[in-house]
């Protein structure tokens, strides 16, 4: 058995990365794909994450397959153009053309919406051709694509914005503040043990109700 070293671990990871990438390339060839995109920021670091969704059909079943295409750190301002370039850069590593992208799900951020708009523009521009002679047009028609990337706004993020707006109302914000204060008190050692005892006493006294 070979000795485990930093070098051969890196080589193994790199080979595995290439293998996974080639498998994804083969699975998306000539297929419509959907993307899910998000840019979370934590501890002053922003990460662009892209997931891929495709239909995989066999004789026995059809299922939705989800793959992660990339998680890369962003080092520039998150403009629509910058995000668009990074998204295109990642999908092209897997041989995915812009006219294969059926939809992109993202949050409601203006920069993300702009990035998808630019991707749509690029995909549309790619399908445009100069005026051709009539006799060549029918042959060209078979190979032409008419891209139209659909923007799907994340339902969870939309719901989060709705809840945030409601929580800003004075009556509700006061109740939330009271609940937070109660939670802080209950998290102290004195009350934690009391809550623990009350919970387990309740479970024990009502154990037959759960059967």
C-alpha positions as CSV (number, residue, x, y, z in Angstrom):
1,X,0.0,0.0,0.0
2,X,1.5,3.4,-1.0
3,X,2.3,5.9,1.7
4,X,-0.3,8.6,2.1
5,X,1.3,12.0,1.5
6,X,0.0,15.4,0.7
7,X,1.1,15.0,-2.9
8,X,-0.6,11.8,-3.7
9,X,-3.8,12.9,-2.0
10,X,-3.8,16.0,-4.2
11,X,-3.2,13.9,-7.2
12,X,-6.1,11.6,-6.2
13,X,-8.5,14.5,-5.7
14,X,-7.5,16.0,-9.0
15,X,-8.1,12.7,-10.9
16,X,-11.4,12.3,-9.1
17,X,-12.4,15.8,-10.1
18,X,-11.6,15.1,-13.8
19,X,-13.6,11.9,-13.6
20,X,-16.7,13.6,-12.1
21,X,-16.4,16.5,-14.7
22,X,-16.3,14.1,-17.6
23,X,-19.3,12.2,-16.2
24,X,-21.3,15.4,-16.0
25,X,-20.2,16.4,-19.5
26,X,-21.5,13.2,-20.9
27,X,-24.8,13.4,-19.0
28,X,-25.6,17.0,-20.2
29,X,-24.6,16.5,-23.8
30,X,-27.4,17.8,-26.1
31,X,-29.8,18.1,-23.2
32,X,-31.7,21.1,-21.7
33,X,-30.5,21.9,-18.2
34,X,-31.7,24.1,-15.4
35,X,-29.4,25.9,-13.0
36,X,-29.7,27.1,-9.4
37,X,-27.4,29.9,-8.4
38,X,-26.7,31.7,-5.2
39,X,-24.0,33.9,-3.7
40,X,-23.9,33.6,0.1
41,X,-21.5,35.9,2.0
42,X,-20.0,34.8,5.3
43,X,-17.0,36.2,7.3
44,X,-16.3,38.7,4.5
45,X,-16.0,35.9,1.9
46,X,-18.5,35.5,-1.0
47,X,-19.0,32.2,-2.7
48,X,-20.8,31.6,-6.0
49,X,-22.5,28.3,-6.0
50,X,-24.1,26.7,-9.1
51,X,-26.2,23.5,-9.1
52,X,-27.3,21.7,-12.2
53,X,-30.7,19.9,-12.6
54,X,-31.4,17.5,-15.5
55,X,-33.9,14.8,-16.2
56,X,-32.5,11.3,-16.4
57,X,-34.7,8.7,-18.0
58,X,-34.4,4.9,-18.1
59,X,-36.8,2.2,-19.1
60,X,-38.0,1.8,-15.5
61,X,-38.1,5.4,-14.2
62,X,-37.5,9.1,-14.8
63,X,-35.8,11.2,-12.1
64,X,-34.3,14.6,-11.5
65,X,-30.6,14.5,-11.1
66,X,-28.8,17.3,-9.2
67,X,-25.1,18.0,-9.5
68,X,-22.9,20.8,-8.2
69,X,-21.0,22.4,-10.9
70,X,-18.9,24.8,-8.9
71,X,-18.3,26.7,-5.6
72,X,-15.9,29.5,-6.3
73,X,-14.9,32.6,-4.3
74,X,-15.6,36.0,-5.7
75,X,-13.0,38.7,-5.4
76,X,-14.6,41.6,-7.2
77,X,-17.8,43.7,-6.8
78,X,-20.9,41.6,-7.5
79,X,-22.0,43.4,-10.6
80,X,-24.4,41.7,-13.1
81,X,-21.6,41.6,-15.7
82,X,-19.1,40.0,-13.3
83,X,-21.5,37.4,-12.1
84,X,-22.5,36.6,-15.7
85,X,-18.9,36.1,-16.7
86,X,-18.2,33.7,-13.8
87,X,-21.4,31.7,-14.4
88,X,-20.5,31.3,-18.1
89,X,-17.0,30.4,-17.2
90,X,-18.2,27.5,-15.0
91,X,-20.8,26.1,-17.3
92,X,-18.4,26.1,-20.2
93,X,-16.0,23.9,-18.3
94,X,-18.7,21.2,-18.5
95,X,-19.3,21.7,-22.2
96,X,-22.7,23.4,-21.6
97,X,-23.7,25.9,-24.3
98,X,-25.9,28.9,-23.4
99,X,-28.7,27.6,-25.7
100,X,-28.9,24.5,-23.5
101,X,-29.9,26.4,-20.4
102,X,-33.7,26.3,-20.0
103,X,-34.0,28.1,-16.7
104,X,-32.0,29.7,-13.9
105,X,-33.3,29.9,-10.4
106,X,-31.9,32.7,-8.2
107,X,-32.8,35.2,-5.5
108,X,-34.4,38.5,-6.2
109,X,-31.2,40.5,-6.2
110,X,-30.9,43.1,-8.9
111,X,-27.4,42.0,-9.8
112,X,-28.4,38.4,-10.2
113,X,-31.4,39.3,-12.3
114,X,-29.1,41.5,-14.5
115,X,-26.6,38.6,-14.8
116,X,-29.3,36.3,-16.1
117,X,-30.5,39.0,-18.5
118,X,-27.0,39.3,-19.9
119,X,-26.8,35.5,-20.3
120,X,-30.0,35.6,-22.2
121,X,-28.7,38.4,-24.4
122,X,-25.5,36.4,-25.2
123,X,-27.5,33.3,-25.9
124,X,-29.8,35.2,-28.2
125,X,-26.9,36.9,-29.9
126,X,-25.2,33.5,-30.5
127,X,-28.3,32.3,-32.5
128,X,-28.4,35.3,-34.8
129,X,-26.9,34.9,-38.2
130,X,-26.4,37.2,-41.2
131,X,-28.9,37.2,-44.0
132,X,-28.5,34.0,-45.9
133,X,-29.5,32.9,-49.4
134,X,-32.9,31.3,-49.5
135,X,-31.5,28.0,-50.8
136,X,-29.2,27.8,-47.7
137,X,-31.8,28.7,-45.2
138,X,-33.7,25.4,-44.9
139,X,-30.4,23.6,-44.2
140,X,-29.4,26.2,-41.6
141,X,-32.8,26.0,-39.9
142,X,-32.2,22.5,-38.7
143,X,-29.1,23.6,-36.8
144,X,-30.4,26.9,-35.5
145,X,-31.2,27.4,-31.8
146,X,-33.7,29.8,-30.3
147,X,-32.5,30.3,-26.8
148,X,-34.7,31.8,-24.1
149,X,-33.3,31.4,-20.6
150,X,-36.2,31.6,-18.1
151,X,-35.6,33.4,-14.8
152,X,-37.2,31.5,-11.9
153,X,-37.1,33.6,-8.7
154,X,-36.4,31.6,-5.6
155,X,-39.7,31.0,-3.7
156,X,-37.8,30.6,-0.3
157,X,-36.1,34.0,-0.8
158,X,-39.4,35.7,-1.8
159,X,-41.1,34.3,1.3
160,X,-38.2,35.5,3.4
161,X,-38.6,39.0,2.0
162,X,-42.4,38.9,2.8
163,X,-41.7,37.7,6.4
164,X,-39.1,40.4,6.8
165,X,-41.6,43.1,5.7
166,X,-44.3,41.8,8.0
167,X,-41.8,41.6,10.9
168,X,-41.1,45.3,10.6
169,X,-44.6,46.2,11.7
170,X,-44.5,47.8,15.2
171,X,-46.9,45.3,16.9
172,X,-45.2,42.2,15.5
173,X,-41.7,43.6,16.0
174,X,-42.5,44.1,19.7
175,X,-43.8,40.5,20.0
176,X,-40.6,39.2,18.3
177,X,-38.5,41.3,20.7
178,X,-40.3,39.8,23.7
179,X,-39.8,36.3,22.3
180,X,-36.1,36.9,21.9
181,X,-35.8,38.2,25.5
182,X,-37.6,35.1,26.7
183,X,-35.3,32.8,24.7
184,X,-32.2,34.5,26.2
185,X,-33.5,34.0,29.7
186,X,-34.5,30.3,29.0
187,X,-31.0,29.6,27.7
188,X,-29.4,30.4,31.0
189,X,-28.3,27.4,33.1
190,X,-30.9,27.9,35.8
191,X,-33.9,27.8,33.4
192,X,-32.4,25.2,30.9
193,X,-32.5,22.5,33.6
194,X,-36.1,23.4,34.5
195,X,-37.2,23.3,30.9
196,X,-35.4,19.9,30.5
197,X,-37.2,18.4,33.5
198,X,-40.6,19.8,32.5
199,X,-40.3,18.4,29.0
200,X,-39.2,14.9,30.1
201,X,-41.9,14.8,32.8
202,X,-44.5,15.7,30.2
203,X,-43.3,13.0,27.9
204,X,-43.3,10.4,30.7
205,X,-46.7,11.3,31.9
206,X,-48.2,11.2,28.4
207,X,-46.1,8.3,27.0
208,X,-49.2,6.2,26.3
209,X,-50.7,8.9,24.2
210,X,-47.9,8.5,21.7
211,X,-48.4,4.8,21.2
